[in-house]
Amino acid sequence: MKKIPIFLCVSIMLMFFSCGRKSENYASRQLENILSIFCTPDIYDDTPDSLPVEIFRKDDAWYAHYITKTGKPLADTPLALRYDDQDTDIVYFDEVSEGPAGYYTLYFRGYGSLVYTSSKGDRFSFYTSFYNKADFDIDNIDEALQSIIKLHPAEEHCTQDIADNIRYLIKYNPATLKHPMQLPEMDDFRLTVQTSADGKFRVYSAKYYYGGCGLGNWPEHIMAQCDMGDAVLFIDDFSRDDYICESYNFPHVEIDFLGQISDKGKTLYFTETTAYDEYDDAPVHKFLRAYAIENGGLFMQNSVFIIPNKKAPLDEIEVKFIDYDRFSLDTTLFRYIPDSKKLLVPLLKSDTLKGFTQYLVYQWNNGYFIYIGSEPVSNYKK
C-alpha cells in the first residue's frame, strides 16, 4: 500500500473543514440582516392547505408562528438553527418542543423558498418574503418615505425593492396607520391607501413593476392594518385567497371601502374586493364583504347577508361578469347608503354589465342585512 504524504493528508483535512466553515459563514451572512421571513403556502402544492407561517428573530433567538386568516398569530414555537455543511444555500430551523416536532428548511437560492417537514414526514411548501433591516430610520415616517422613493430601480427598472421597503415600514412602524402615506407619482410604482372613516382599518396596495415581455408584469402586494386599541395589527398578505378564485394567468386584486356601521358596540366595515385577470376575456369577480375588528384579529363576518326563504345566510355576496371595456375596474359596483342603512347589489341579467338597471336592496335590521327587493338604479343617483 502506498503511503500518502502527511502534508497531503493535512491539506485534505483543511479543505474538508474549511468547506464546512465556509458554508456556515455564508449561511450566517444570509441571516445577519434578516428580522423575519413571511412565508405564504404554495397554492399549487399537493399537500393539504396550511396557514402562512412567519419565522422571526426575537432577543437573538428564532421563533415561528402561524398566522390565521384574521391576521392573528398563533403561539410562538422556539426554533433551533442549524446549518448544512454540504449546501451553502440552505439552513434548517428545528422546532423545540416536548412533543412531536418537525423542522423548516429555508432555501436562499433564487427568490427563496421554505419547506416544512412534520414529525410524520409530511412536507408543506411555502413562498418566502424576507424582511431585512432597513438602511433608514423607520421612526421618522416622512424621512423614511423619502429614502425609499430614492432607491434606484433594479435591473430592467424593477421596483420590487421599493415595495419591499414600504412593507417593512408599515409592518415595523404602527404609527403609519395614522400617517397619510402619500408618495409622489412614479412611473414604475404606486401605493394605493384605503382607510375606513374612523381610521381604524386600512388597506394598502403596493403595485410595482416587475419587468418581463411586452408591457411587463405589474403585481401588487396587499396589506392591512387594524387598530386593536392597545396595538396595531399588521396583516401581511391580505386577500391572498382572492388571487386563486379563478384560473387567471396574471391575477390582480383591488379593494375599496364602501362604508361602516356601528351597532350594539360593534363596528362593521364594508368592502368591495375586485379580482381580475390582465386578459379581458376572463371574468371579473366582485365580492361584497363585512369585517369587524374583534378578539385580537380582523374577522370577516359570517352569515351577515340574509335572503328570505334561503337555507342559510350568506358570508359574502359575489357578482361575476365579463368586462371587455374594463369599466368596472375603475369604479365600485356595490354601494352603501348610510342614511337609510342599505346595501345595493347590482342585478345582472347577462354575463356582462350590459342592461344593468336594477339594484338588489339589502336593509340593515338587528345585526343583519336582509334582502327586501329590487329597485331601479335611477333611485340612487350618485
Sine and cosine of phi, psi and omega as CSV:
sin_phi,cos_phi,sin_psi,cos_psi,sin_omega,cos_omega
0.00,0.00,0.72,-0.69,0.03,-1.00
-0.96,0.28,0.62,-0.78,0.07,-1.00
-1.00,0.03,0.74,-0.67,0.05,-1.00
-1.00,0.07,0.79,-0.62,0.00,-1.00
-0.82,0.58,0.58,-0.81,-0.06,-1.00
-0.86,0.51,-0.66,0.75,-0.06,-1.00
-0.90,0.43,-0.49,0.87,0.02,-1.00
-0.94,0.34,-0.66,0.75,0.05,-1.00
-0.87,0.50,-0.70,0.71,0.00,-1.00
-0.89,0.45,-0.65,0.76,0.00,-1.00
-0.89,0.46,-0.68,0.73,0.00,-1.00
-0.89,0.46,-0.68,0.73,0.01,-1.00
-0.90,0.44,-0.65,0.76,0.02,-1.00
-0.90,0.44,-0.65,0.76,0.03,-1.00
-0.89,0.46,-0.68,0.74,-0.02,-1.00
-0.88,0.47,-0.76,0.65,-0.06,-1.00
-0.96,0.29,-0.54,0.84,0.01,-1.00
-0.93,0.38,-0.53,0.85,0.05,-1.00
-0.90,0.44,-0.66,0.76,0.02,-1.00
-0.89,0.45,-0.68,0.73,-0.01,-1.00
-0.93,0.38,-0.61,0.79,0.03,-1.00
-0.88,0.48,-0.67,0.74,0.00,-1.00
-0.88,0.47,-0.73,0.69,-0.05,-1.00
-0.91,0.42,-0.66,0.75,-0.01,-1.00
-0.91,0.41,-0.63,0.78,0.01,-1.00
-0.90,0.44,-0.73,0.69,0.01,-1.00
-0.90,0.45,-0.61,0.79,0.03,-1.00
-0.89,0.46,-0.66,0.75,0.01,-1.00
-0.90,0.43,-0.58,0.81,0.04,-1.00
-0.89,0.46,-0.57,0.82,-0.08,-1.00
-1.00,0.00,-0.23,0.97,-0.14,-0.99
-0.81,0.58,-0.71,0.70,-0.11,-0.99
-0.99,-0.13,0.06,1.00,-0.06,-1.00
-1.00,0.08,0.79,-0.61,0.11,-0.99
-1.00,-0.05,-0.64,0.76,0.02,-1.00
-0.37,-0.93,0.30,-0.95,0.03,-1.00
-0.77,-0.64,0.93,-0.38,0.03,-1.00
-1.00,-0.04,0.80,-0.60,-0.15,-0.99
-0.83,-0.56,0.85,-0.53,-0.03,-1.00
-0.98,-0.18,0.73,-0.69,-0.01,-1.00
-0.84,0.54,0.63,-0.78,0.06,-1.00
-0.95,0.30,0.92,-0.38,-0.09,-1.00
-0.94,0.34,-0.28,0.96,-0.02,-1.00
-0.99,-0.13,0.07,1.00,0.02,-1.00
-0.96,0.28,0.51,-0.86,-0.01,-1.00
-0.99,0.12,-0.19,0.98,-0.03,-1.00
-0.96,0.26,0.31,-0.95,0.00,-1.00
-0.86,0.51,0.35,-0.94,0.00,-1.00
-0.87,0.50,0.57,-0.82,0.06,-1.00
-0.65,-0.76,0.23,-0.97,-0.02,-1.00
-1.00,0.06,0.37,-0.93,0.16,-0.99
-0.87,0.50,0.53,-0.85,0.01,-1.00
-0.79,-0.61,0.61,-0.79,0.05,-1.00
-0.88,-0.48,0.81,-0.58,0.12,-0.99
-0.98,-0.21,0.81,-0.58,-0.15,-0.99
-0.59,-0.81,0.36,-0.93,0.01,-1.00
-0.99,-0.15,0.72,-0.69,0.04,-1.00
-0.55,-0.84,0.86,-0.51,-0.01,-1.00
0.81,0.58,0.71,0.70,0.05,-1.00
0.89,0.46,0.33,0.94,0.10,-1.00
-0.80,-0.60,0.31,-0.95,-0.04,-1.00
-0.94,-0.33,0.60,-0.80,-0.01,-1.00
-0.65,-0.76,0.24,-0.97,0.11,-0.99
-0.68,-0.73,0.58,-0.81,0.20,-0.98
-0.56,-0.83,0.55,-0.84,0.07,-1.00
-1.00,0.05,0.44,-0.90,-0.10,-0.99
-0.84,-0.54,0.84,-0.55,-0.03,-1.00
-0.97,0.26,0.13,-0.99,0.01,-1.00
-0.91,0.42,-0.31,0.95,0.02,-1.00
-0.99,0.13,-0.08,1.00,-0.08,-1.00
1.00,0.04,-0.13,0.99,-0.03,-1.00
-0.99,0.17,0.84,-0.54,0.00,-1.00
-0.98,0.22,0.52,-0.85,0.11,-0.99
-0.99,0.14,-0.07,-1.00,-0.10,-0.99
-0.88,0.48,0.54,-0.84,0.05,-1.00
-0.97,0.25,0.69,-0.72,0.07,-1.00
-0.93,-0.38,0.85,-0.53,0.04,-1.00
-0.90,0.44,0.56,-0.83,-0.01,-1.00
-0.82,-0.57,0.57,-0.83,0.10,-0.99
-0.95,-0.31,0.87,-0.49,-0.05,-1.00
-0.99,0.13,0.71,-0.70,0.13,-0.99
-0.62,-0.78,0.42,-0.91,-0.06,-1.00
-0.96,-0.27,0.29,-0.96,0.08,-1.00
-0.94,-0.33,0.92,-0.39,-0.04,-1.00
-0.93,0.36,-0.28,0.96,-0.07,-1.00
-0.99,-0.11,-0.23,0.97,-0.06,-1.00
-0.64,-0.77,0.89,-0.46,-0.08,-1.00
-0.98,0.21,-0.07,1.00,-0.06,-1.00
-0.97,-0.24,0.11,0.99,-0.14,-0.99
-0.78,-0.62,0.65,-0.76,0.24,-0.97
-0.74,-0.67,0.33,-0.95,-0.02,-1.00
-0.85,-0.53,0.55,-0.84,0.12,-0.99
-0.83,-0.55,0.95,-0.32,-0.01,-1.00
-1.00,0.02,0.75,-0.67,0.07,-1.00
-0.92,0.39,0.70,-0.71,0.06,-1.00
-0.98,-0.20,0.96,-0.29,-0.12,-0.99
-0.49,-0.87,0.51,-0.86,0.05,-1.00
-0.96,0.26,-0.44,0.90,0.01,-1.00
-0.99,-0.14,-0.35,-0.94,0.03,-1.00
-0.85,0.52,0.71,-0.70,-0.07,-1.00
-0.76,-0.65,0.56,-0.83,0.08,-1.00
-0.92,-0.39,-0.28,-0.96,0.02,-1.00
-0.48,-0.88,0.42,-0.91,0.04,-1.00
-0.96,-0.28,0.67,-0.74,0.09,-1.00
-0.93,-0.38,0.89,-0.46,-0.03,-1.00
-0.97,-0.25,0.86,-0.51,0.02,-1.00
-0.97,-0.22,0.79,-0.61,-0.01,-1.00
-1.00,-0.01,-0.37,0.93,-0.11,-0.99
-0.92,0.39,0.40,-0.92,-0.07,-1.00
0.90,0.44,-0.73,-0.68,0.03,-1.00
-1.00,-0.04,0.04,1.00,-0.02,-1.00
1.00,0.02,0.54,-0.84,0.06,-1.00
-0.40,-0.92,0.28,-0.96,-0.03,-1.00
-0.70,-0.71,0.64,-0.77,0.10,-0.99
-0.79,-0.61,0.77,-0.63,0.10,-1.00
-0.98,-0.21,0.77,-0.64,0.05,-1.00
-0.92,-0.39,0.89,-0.46,-0.05,-1.00
-0.97,0.23,0.12,-0.99,0.02,-1.00
-0.90,0.43,-0.34,0.94,0.03,-1.00
-1.00,-0.05,-0.03,1.00,0.01,-1.00
1.00,-0.05,0.02,1.00,0.07,-1.00
-0.94,0.33,0.60,-0.80,-0.05,-1.00
-0.87,-0.49,0.68,-0.73,0.01,-1.00
-0.79,-0.61,0.76,-0.66,-0.07,-1.00
-0.98,-0.22,0.55,-0.83,-0.03,-1.00
-0.66,-0.75,0.52,-0.85,0.24,-0.97
-1.00,0.05,0.49,-0.87,-0.09,-1.00
-0.88,-0.47,0.56,-0.83,0.18,-0.98
-0.77,-0.64,0.82,-0.57,-0.08,-1.00
-0.99,-0.11,0.73,-0.69,0.14,-0.99
-0.97,-0.25,0.98,-0.22,0.01,-1.00
-0.99,-0.10,0.39,-0.92,0.06,-1.00
-0.87,0.50,0.74,-0.68,-0.07,-1.00
-0.99,0.13,0.35,-0.93,0.04,-1.00
-1.00,-0.06,0.20,0.98,-0.01,-1.00
-0.76,-0.65,0.27,-0.96,-0.01,-1.00
-0.99,0.13,0.93,-0.38,-0.05,-1.00
-0.98,0.22,-0.23,0.97,-0.02,-1.00
-0.95,0.32,-0.45,0.89,0.06,-1.00
-0.97,-0.23,0.99,-0.16,-0.14,-0.99
-0.90,0.43,-0.67,0.74,-0.03,-1.00
-0.88,0.47,-0.72,0.70,0.02,-1.00
-0.92,0.39,-0.59,0.81,0.02,-1.00
-0.89,0.45,-0.68,0.73,0.02,-1.00
-0.90,0.45,-0.64,0.77,0.04,-1.00
-0.89,0.46,-0.63,0.77,0.03,-1.00
-0.92,0.40,-0.62,0.78,-0.05,-1.00
-0.92,0.39,-0.70,0.71,-0.08,-1.00
-0.96,0.29,-0.21,0.98,0.07,-1.00
-1.00,0.05,-0.07,1.00,0.02,-1.00
-0.87,0.50,0.70,-0.72,0.01,-1.00
-0.97,0.22,0.74,-0.67,0.06,-1.00
-0.84,0.54,0.56,-0.83,0.02,-1.00
-0.97,0.23,-0.26,-0.96,-0.03,-1.00
-0.81,0.58,0.67,-0.74,0.00,-1.00
0.86,0.51,0.52,0.86,0.09,-1.00
0.88,0.47,0.43,0.90,0.08,-1.00
-0.90,0.44,0.72,-0.69,-0.05,-1.00
-0.92,-0.40,0.45,0.89,0.01,-1.00
-0.90,0.43,-0.53,0.85,0.03,-1.00
-0.87,0.50,-0.62,0.79,0.04,-1.00
-0.91,0.42,-0.71,0.70,0.02,-1.00
-0.87,0.48,-0.68,0.73,-0.02,-1.00
-0.89,0.45,-0.64,0.77,-0.01,-1.00
-0.96,0.27,-0.53,0.85,0.12,-0.99
-0.88,0.47,-0.69,0.72,0.03,-1.00
-0.87,0.49,-0.69,0.72,0.00,-1.00
-0.86,0.51,-0.73,0.68,-0.03,-1.00
-0.88,0.47,-0.71,0.71,-0.02,-1.00
-0.92,0.39,-0.64,0.77,-0.04,-1.00
-0.92,0.39,-0.69,0.72,-0.15,-0.99
-0.99,-0.17,-0.01,1.00,0.13,-0.99
-0.78,-0.63,0.99,-0.12,-0.03,-1.00
-0.87,0.49,-0.36,0.93,-0.01,-1.00
-0.92,0.40,-0.22,0.98,0.05,-1.00
-0.89,0.46,-0.39,0.92,0.01,-1.00
-0.86,0.51,-0.54,0.84,-0.04,-1.00
-0.99,-0.16,0.04,1.00,-0.03,-1.00
-0.99,-0.10,0.57,-0.82,0.01,-1.00
-0.86,0.52,-0.53,0.85,0.02,-1.00
0.82,0.58,0.68,0.74,0.02,-1.00
-1.00,-0.05,0.68,-0.73,0.02,-1.00
-0.88,-0.48,0.49,-0.87,0.09,-1.00
-0.91,0.42,0.39,-0.92,-0.03,-1.00
-0.91,0.40,0.76,-0.65,0.00,-1.00
-0.79,-0.61,0.52,-0.85,-0.04,-1.00
-0.93,0.36,-0.59,0.80,-0.17,-0.99
-0.92,-0.39,0.22,0.98,0.01,-1.00
-0.37,-0.93,0.61,-0.79,0.15,-0.99
-0.51,-0.86,0.59,-0.80,0.01,-1.00
-0.90,-0.43,0.87,-0.50,0.04,-1.00
-0.97,-0.24,0.76,-0.65,-0.04,-1.00
-0.85,-0.52,0.84,-0.55,0.06,-1.00
-0.89,-0.47,0.82,-0.57,-0.07,-1.00
-0.81,-0.59,0.67,-0.74,0.05,-1.00
-0.92,0.40,0.34,-0.94,-0.07,-1.00
-0.87,0.49,-0.56,0.83,-0.01,-1.00
-1.00,0.05,-0.01,1.00,0.06,-1.00
0.97,0.26,0.19,0.98,-0.08,-1.00
-0.99,-0.12,-0.18,0.98,-0.07,-1.00
-0.67,-0.74,0.84,-0.55,-0.05,-1.00
-0.71,-0.70,0.59,-0.80,0.05,-1.00
-0.83,-0.56,0.75,-0.66,0.05,-1.00
-0.93,-0.38,0.59,-0.81,0.17,-0.99
-0.78,-0.62,0.93,-0.37,0.05,-1.00
-0.99,-0.12,0.96,-0.27,-0.04,-1.00
-0.98,-0.21,0.87,-0.49,-0.10,-0.99
-0.80,-0.60,0.32,-0.95,-0.01,-1.00
-1.00,-0.03,0.75,-0.67,-0.11,-0.99
-0.89,-0.46,0.09,1.00,-0.01,-1.00
0.98,0.20,-0.14,-0.99,0.02,-1.00
0.89,-0.45,-0.06,-1.00,-0.05,-1.00
-0.97,0.24,0.30,-0.95,0.04,-1.00
0.88,0.48,-0.80,-0.60,0.02,-1.00
-0.99,0.15,-0.08,1.00,-0.01,-1.00
0.99,0.11,0.12,-0.99,-0.03,-1.00
-0.99,-0.14,0.69,-0.72,0.00,-1.00
-0.85,-0.53,0.96,0.28,0.04,-1.00
-0.97,0.25,0.27,-0.96,0.10,-0.99
-0.77,-0.64,0.48,-0.88,0.12,-0.99
-0.89,-0.46,0.86,-0.52,-0.08,-1.00
-0.97,-0.26,0.78,-0.63,0.00,-1.00
-0.80,-0.60,0.29,-0.96,0.06,-1.00
-0.65,-0.76,0.45,-0.89,0.12,-0.99
-0.77,-0.64,0.58,-0.82,0.03,-1.00
-0.69,-0.72,0.70,-0.71,0.07,-1.00
-0.99,0.11,0.94,-0.33,-0.04,-1.00
-1.00,0.00,0.02,1.00,-0.05,-1.00
0.98,-0.18,-0.89,0.45,0.00,-1.00
-0.98,-0.18,-0.06,1.00,-0.02,-1.00
-0.29,-0.96,0.21,-0.98,0.07,-1.00
-0.93,-0.36,0.83,-0.56,0.00,-1.00
-1.00,0.03,0.76,-0.65,0.03,-1.00
-0.95,-0.31,0.81,-0.59,0.04,-1.00
-0.94,-0.34,0.93,-0.37,-0.22,-0.97
-0.95,0.32,-0.70,0.72,-0.11,-0.99
-0.82,-0.58,0.92,0.39,-0.08,-1.00
-0.93,0.36,0.66,-0.75,0.03,-1.00
0.91,0.42,0.46,0.89,-0.01,-1.00
-0.88,0.47,-0.53,0.85,-0.02,-1.00
-0.93,0.37,-0.39,0.92,-0.02,-1.00
-0.94,0.33,-0.33,0.95,0.01,-1.00
-0.95,0.31,-0.26,0.97,-0.05,-1.00
-0.89,-0.45,0.39,0.92,0.00,-1.00
-0.96,0.27,-0.24,0.97,0.02,-1.00
-0.55,-0.84,0.32,-0.95,0.03,-1.00
-0.99,0.15,0.93,0.37,-0.02,-1.00
-0.98,0.18,0.52,-0.86,0.11,-0.99
-0.98,0.18,-0.71,0.70,0.02,-1.00
-0.75,-0.66,0.99,0.12,-0.09,-1.00
-0.96,0.28,0.52,-0.85,0.08,-1.00
-0.65,-0.76,0.47,-0.88,0.01,-1.00
-0.70,-0.72,0.70,-0.72,0.11,-0.99
-0.77,-0.64,0.49,-0.87,-0.02,-1.00
-0.74,-0.67,0.70,-0.71,0.05,-1.00
-0.79,-0.62,0.63,-0.77,0.12,-0.99
-0.99,0.14,0.71,-0.71,0.04,-1.00
-0.98,-0.20,-0.48,0.88,-0.02,-1.00
0.39,-0.92,-0.09,-1.00,0.01,-1.00
-0.53,-0.85,0.36,-0.93,0.01,-1.00
-0.59,-0.81,0.65,-0.76,0.04,-1.00
-0.93,-0.38,0.74,-0.67,-0.03,-1.00
-0.43,-0.90,0.79,-0.61,0.05,-1.00
0.83,0.56,0.68,0.73,0.06,-1.00
0.97,0.23,0.15,0.99,-0.05,-1.00
-0.81,-0.58,0.67,-0.74,0.02,-1.00
-0.94,-0.34,0.78,-0.62,0.07,-1.00
-0.96,-0.27,0.68,-0.73,0.04,-1.00
-0.92,-0.39,0.78,-0.62,-0.04,-1.00
-0.97,-0.23,0.74,-0.67,-0.01,-1.00
-0.77,-0.64,0.46,-0.89,0.17,-0.99
-0.92,-0.40,0.89,-0.45,0.05,-1.00
-0.98,-0.20,0.78,-0.62,0.03,-1.00
-0.93,-0.36,0.84,-0.54,0.08,-1.00
-0.89,-0.46,0.77,-0.63,-0.07,-1.00
-0.46,-0.89,0.22,-0.98,0.03,-1.00
-0.95,-0.31,0.42,-0.91,0.08,-1.00
-0.89,0.45,-0.48,0.88,0.04,-1.00
-0.98,0.21,0.79,-0.61,-0.12,-0.99
-0.98,0.20,-0.07,1.00,0.05,-1.00
-1.00,-0.04,0.01,1.00,0.08,-1.00
-1.00,-0.01,0.52,-0.85,-0.05,-1.00
-0.93,0.36,0.54,-0.84,0.13,-0.99
-1.00,-0.07,0.69,-0.72,0.07,-1.00
-0.94,-0.34,0.71,-0.70,0.12,-0.99
-0.84,-0.54,0.82,-0.58,-0.03,-1.00
-0.90,-0.43,0.76,-0.65,0.13,-0.99
-0.98,-0.20,0.83,-0.55,-0.06,-1.00
-0.69,-0.73,0.35,-0.94,0.08,-1.00
-0.82,-0.58,0.73,-0.68,0.00,-1.00
-0.85,-0.53,0.41,-0.91,0.11,-0.99
-0.63,-0.77,0.60,-0.80,0.08,-1.00
-1.00,-0.03,0.93,-0.37,-0.07,-1.00
-0.30,-0.95,0.39,-0.92,0.11,-0.99
0.79,0.61,0.60,0.80,0.09,-1.00
0.98,0.17,0.21,0.98,-0.02,-1.00
-0.40,-0.92,-0.01,-1.00,0.07,-1.00
-0.97,-0.25,0.94,-0.34,-0.13,-0.99
-0.96,-0.27,0.81,-0.59,0.18,-0.98
-0.95,0.31,0.75,-0.66,-0.12,-0.99
-0.98,0.19,0.80,-0.60,0.00,-1.00
-1.00,0.04,0.53,-0.85,0.13,-0.99
0.82,0.57,0.67,0.74,-0.06,-1.00
-0.99,-0.11,-0.32,0.95,-0.02,-1.00
-0.95,-0.31,0.85,-0.53,-0.10,-0.99
-0.91,-0.41,0.78,-0.62,0.13,-0.99
-0.92,-0.40,0.89,-0.45,-0.02,-1.00
-0.81,0.59,0.59,-0.81,0.02,-1.00
0.95,0.31,0.06,1.00,0.12,-0.99
-1.00,0.00,0.43,-0.90,-0.09,-1.00
-0.91,0.41,-0.63,0.78,-0.07,-1.00
-0.58,-0.82,0.51,-0.86,0.08,-1.00
-0.89,0.45,0.31,-0.95,-0.02,-1.00
-0.99,-0.14,0.59,-0.81,0.10,-1.00
-0.99,0.13,-0.49,0.87,0.00,-1.00
-0.45,-0.90,0.31,-0.95,0.07,-1.00
-0.89,-0.46,0.76,-0.65,-0.04,-1.00
-0.84,-0.55,0.66,-0.75,0.23,-0.97
-0.86,-0.51,0.57,-0.82,-0.10,-0.99
-0.67,-0.74,0.75,-0.67,-0.11,-0.99
-0.32,-0.95,0.25,-0.97,0.11,-0.99
-0.99,-0.10,0.71,-0.70,-0.03,-1.00
-0.70,-0.72,1.00,0.05,-0.03,-1.00
-0.91,0.42,-0.53,0.85,-0.04,-1.00
-0.99,0.13,-0.20,0.98,0.01,-1.00
0.89,0.46,0.37,0.93,0.01,-1.00
-0.87,0.50,-0.62,0.79,-0.10,-1.00
-0.93,0.36,-0.25,0.97,-0.01,-1.00
-0.98,0.20,-0.30,0.95,-0.06,-1.00
-0.97,-0.24,0.07,1.00,-0.03,-1.00
-0.50,-0.86,0.34,-0.94,0.10,-0.99
-1.00,0.00,0.58,-0.82,0.03,-1.00
-0.99,-0.16,-0.60,0.80,0.10,-1.00
-0.98,0.21,0.44,-0.90,0.03,-1.00
-0.64,-0.77,0.54,-0.84,0.12,-0.99
-0.88,-0.47,0.79,-0.61,0.01,-1.00
-0.96,-0.27,0.98,-0.19,-0.12,-0.99
-0.90,0.43,-0.56,0.83,-0.05,-1.00
-0.89,0.47,-0.66,0.75,-0.03,-1.00
-0.98,-0.22,-0.02,1.00,-0.01,-1.00
0.82,0.57,0.78,0.62,0.01,-1.00
-0.88,-0.47,0.57,-0.82,0.17,-0.99
-0.94,-0.35,0.72,-0.70,-0.04,-1.00
-0.93,-0.37,0.78,-0.63,-0.04,-1.00
-0.88,-0.48,0.80,-0.60,-0.01,-1.00
-0.89,0.46,0.71,-0.70,0.06,-1.00
-0.99,-0.13,0.96,-0.29,-0.06,-1.00
-0.99,-0.10,0.73,-0.68,-0.02,-1.00
-0.98,-0.21,0.02,1.00,0.03,-1.00
-0.50,-0.87,-0.12,-0.99,0.00,-1.00
-1.00,0.05,0.21,0.98,0.11,-0.99
-0.78,-0.63,-0.05,-1.00,0.04,-1.00
-1.00,0.08,-0.03,1.00,-0.04,-1.00
-0.90,0.44,0.73,-0.68,0.04,-1.00
0.99,0.15,0.25,0.97,0.00,-1.00
-0.97,0.23,0.96,-0.26,-0.05,-1.00
-0.76,-0.65,-0.07,1.00,-0.08,-1.00
-0.79,-0.61,0.53,-0.85,0.15,-0.99
-0.95,-0.32,0.63,-0.78,0.29,-0.96
-1.00,0.10,0.78,-0.63,-0.15,-0.99
-0.95,-0.30,0.78,-0.63,0.07,-1.00
-0.90,-0.44,0.78,-0.62,-0.06,-1.00
-0.95,-0.30,0.73,-0.68,0.05,-1.00
-0.94,0.34,0.78,-0.63,-0.04,-1.00
-0.43,-0.90,0.95,-0.32,0.13,-0.99
0.82,0.58,0.75,0.67,0.11,-0.99
1.00,0.00,0.06,1.00,-0.01,-1.00
-0.67,-0.74,0.38,-0.93,0.21,-0.98
-0.98,-0.21,0.89,-0.46,-0.10,-1.00
-0.94,-0.33,0.77,-0.64,0.01,-1.00
-0.92,0.39,0.80,-0.60,-0.06,-1.00
-0.87,-0.49,0.02,1.00,0.03,-1.00
0.74,-0.67,-0.16,-0.99,-0.02,-1.00
-0.89,-0.46,0.45,-0.89,0.03,-1.00
-0.62,-0.79,0.42,-0.91,0.02,-1.00
-0.91,0.42,0.54,-0.84,0.06,-1.00
-0.86,0.51,-0.54,0.84,-0.03,-1.00
-0.89,0.46,-0.32,0.95,0.05,-1.00
-0.95,0.30,-0.25,0.97,-0.09,-1.00
-0.77,-0.64,0.86,0.51,0.02,-1.00
-0.93,0.37,0.64,-0.77,-0.01,-1.00
-0.98,0.21,0.00,0.00,0.00,0.00
